[in-house]
Amino acid sequence: MRNIKNIIKSAAVILAASFMLSACGSADPSDIPMSSQYVYNSLSDKEKPVFNRIYSGVTDYKYKVRVGNLRENEFEDIIMKFYSCGSEFFYMSDEIQYSINSDGYVAECYFTYDYYENATESMREQLDEKIDEILSGITDDMTDADKLKYIHDYIVNNTTYDANAMDCDNVYGALIKHKTHCQGYSKSVCCLCDRLGIESTLVTGTAGGGHMWNMVKVDGKWYNLDVTWDDPDYGSKSRSNYFLISDSTISQTHKKDTYMSYPSAPSDYSYISN
């Protein structure tokens, strides 16, 4: 995964006065998936309206979104937080640009898309069918840890690590094309957890390079989960070394970004398969 700051590219400085946010195009927080709720709840009162507008704009395939009076560093923080959720936005391009007005505030941001609404309708149908197929193996007697192990093993056994494949950075590439890199692995975990009602979030950081993995909540406690590093296509053999582990364990190989505060994972989970 490219360093998250590298996806944010300044477009141009617009010599215009500051303006207020328009009244339209705000997302309803209740529509934000469970896997995005941790990030959303971490936002300040100032950040939430801007995040809502960005989220709504990308949902509606908008090219331009007005963000208002934000300093550049404030805007970049919000964009990085937005990028750390939204596993459903498989159609969004990595490149995000923005303009700065004469007062030095970020005025607007601009999004591009790999696919637009007329193409994504059939892609969403494929994803829904595939998710139903995957989760048909979940049984009523499974604990949340069992369900997460099932998801972990399914992705490991049905996905090839390929950082050059088309759609390798999203859930469509992972679950439909079965070729992806860390973003697709981790976003697929979030997508499947949303359907199962298990709390999860994406984590960005470094692990030998820019990287993305997950944190998931089991029995009221948070744990780290890195399916990418457990895939034999990425590592040396199939394993579960990065399944439900603590911050201290994962910090031996991974370092989390600091633009937001992630949940604390104080202990490893002692998983015993049923």
N, C-alpha and C positions, 0 to 999 in steps of 0.2 A: 504494500500500500504506500502511495506517495505520502510524504509529510503533509498533514492536513493544512498547514499554512500555505502550501504551494498551490492549493486549488483556488485560493482567493487572489484574484488578479485585478489591480486597479485599472479602470478603463480610461477615464479622462477627468479633468477638473472642469466642472461646469461653473461659469461665472454668473451666478444668480443668487438672489437673496434666499435666506432660509425660508422654508414653508412648513405649514402644519400638516399633519397626517390627514388624508382624506378619510371620510367616514365609512367607505365601503371596504369589503374584502377582508373581514376578520374571521379567523377560524374559531369555532366553538371548541373550547378545551375538552369538552366531553367526547368530541369526535376523535381526539388524538389517541392512538392505540396505547395499550398498556405498556408496551416496550419503550414508548416515548415519554411516559408520565414521570419517570424519575428525573429526566432532564428538564422537563417542563416545570416540575415543582421546585427545581433548584434555581429557577430564574427569579430575578428581582422584579418588583412591581414596574420598573421602567422597562425591563427587557421583555416582559410577557406580551404587551401589545404589539411590539415589533416582531417577535417570534410568531405570533398569531397571523400577522399579515403575510410574513414570508411563507409560513406553512400553508395558508389559504391560497397564496399565489401559485405555489408549486403544485398544489392539488388541482388547480384550474389551468395549469400549463401556461401561466403568464410569463411573458418575457421580462417585463419591468415591474418592479415592486417599489413603492415609495416607503422609505424607512424613517425619514424625519431628521431631527437634530441629534445625531450621535457622532461622537468623536470616532476616528478611524479604529482605534484600539477597542472601543466599546462595540462597534459594529462587527469587527473580526471575532470577538468573543461570542457574540450571538450566532454568527454564521457557523462557527466551529461547534457550538452546542446544537444547532439545527442539524448539522452534518452528522452528529453523533446520535441521531434518532432517525425516524422516517424510513424504516426498512422497506416500506411499501413503495417508495419513490424509485423504483427500478428503472424508470424511464428518464431520469434526470442526469444530465451530463455533469462531470466533475467540475467544469469550469464555471466559476462565479465571478462576475465583474461588478464594479460599483463606481459611482461618480461622487465627486466632492464639490460642494458649492463654494462660493467666494468667502464664506465665513469659516471654512475649514471643516464643515460637517459633512458626513456622508448623507447624500440626498436620495439616491436611488440605487438599487442593485438589479442586476440583469442575469437571467438564467437561460441556459440553452438545454435542449432535450434531445436525447438519442431517439426517442419515439414520441409520437403525439397521440392524441386521444383516439383517433380513428384506428390506430394500430394497436394501442394498448388494451382495447376492449377484449380482443381475442386472446391476448397474452394473459390478461387477468383470469379469463375463463380457464385457460390451461393451468395456471397456478392454483386456482381453486380446486380443480379436479385432482391435481397432483397432491395438494395438501390433504385433501380428503383420503386419497389413496394411502399416503404415508401414515396418517393418523388412524387408519382403520386397524392398525396393529396395536393400538393402545387399548388396554382392557380396564374394567372397572376396579379391579383389585390392585392396580398399580399405584404406588405412592408417587409424589411429585419427583422424588429422586429417581425412581424407576422410569418415569416418563422422560426425564431429561437424559438418562442413560440411553433410552431407546432412540431419542432424537440424535444424540451424539453418535451412536453407532450407525444409524441410518445414513447420516451425512458422511461419516468416515468411509463407509462401505460403498457408497454410491456416487462419490464425487472425486474428481481428479484435480489435483492442484495444477493450475495453468494460469500464470499471470499475464499471458498474452492472448488468451481466448477472448472472443467477442462477448460482451456482457459479463466479464469475469468479476466485476466489482459489485454485482447485485444478486438479489435472490432469484431472479429469472435464470441467470446464467448458472447458478448453483443447482437449483431444483429441476429445471427443465433441460438445460444443456449439459449439466453434470460436469462443467469445467469452470473453475473459479479460483480466486485467491482469498486472502483473509477477510476482505469485506463481504464477499458472498457467503462464506462460511458463517460468519457472525450474524449477518443480517437474516440468514435462514433460520438460525436459532431463535432470534427475536420473533420472526414471523410465525414459527411453529409454537412458540411459547404463548404468543397472543391468542392463538386458537385454543390452547389448553388452559388459559387463565392463570399462567405462571408468570410472576413478575420477572422481568429481565431488562437489561439495558446494554447498549454498546459501549465499549471502552476503546479509546484511542491512545496510542503511545508508541513505544519503540521496543523491538525485540530483535536485535540484529539489524534493524531498519524500521521504517514506518510500519506500524502494525495495528490491527483491530481485533478485539476479542470480546467476550461477554462477561457480565456479572448476572447471576440468577439468584432468586430467593427461594430457599427451601426451609420449611418449618420455621419461618420467621427470621431466618438468618441469611445473609448474603454470602455468595461464594464466587470465585473466579472460574471461568470455563473457557478453554481455548481449544476448539475443535480442530483448527488448522494444525496446531502443533501435535495433535494426536493422530493426524492422518498419515499413514505410511507413505503416501505420495509426496508428503512434505518432509517427513523425518525418515528414520531408518527402519521402523517397524510399527505395526499397529499397537497402540497402547492407550492407557487412560491416565497418563501422568498429569494431565491438565484438566481433569474432571473434578469439579467442586473442590477447589483448593483455596487456601488462605492467601492473604496479601503477602505474608512473609515468605510463603513457598513460591508464589509466582514472581516475586520481586527478585529472585535469584537469576531470572532470565528476562523479565519484562519490566518496563518502566512506564507508568501511566503519565499521560499529559496532565498539565497543571491548570488548564484554563477553567476547569470546574472541579468540584469536590465529589469524588465517587463514594459509594457506600463503603463502609468498613467490613472487611471479611477477616475476622480475627482467628478463625480456626479452619482446619481441613475437615471435610465431611468423610466420615468412615462409611463408605458405601458397601453394602453387602447385597448382592443380587438375590431376588426371591427365587 
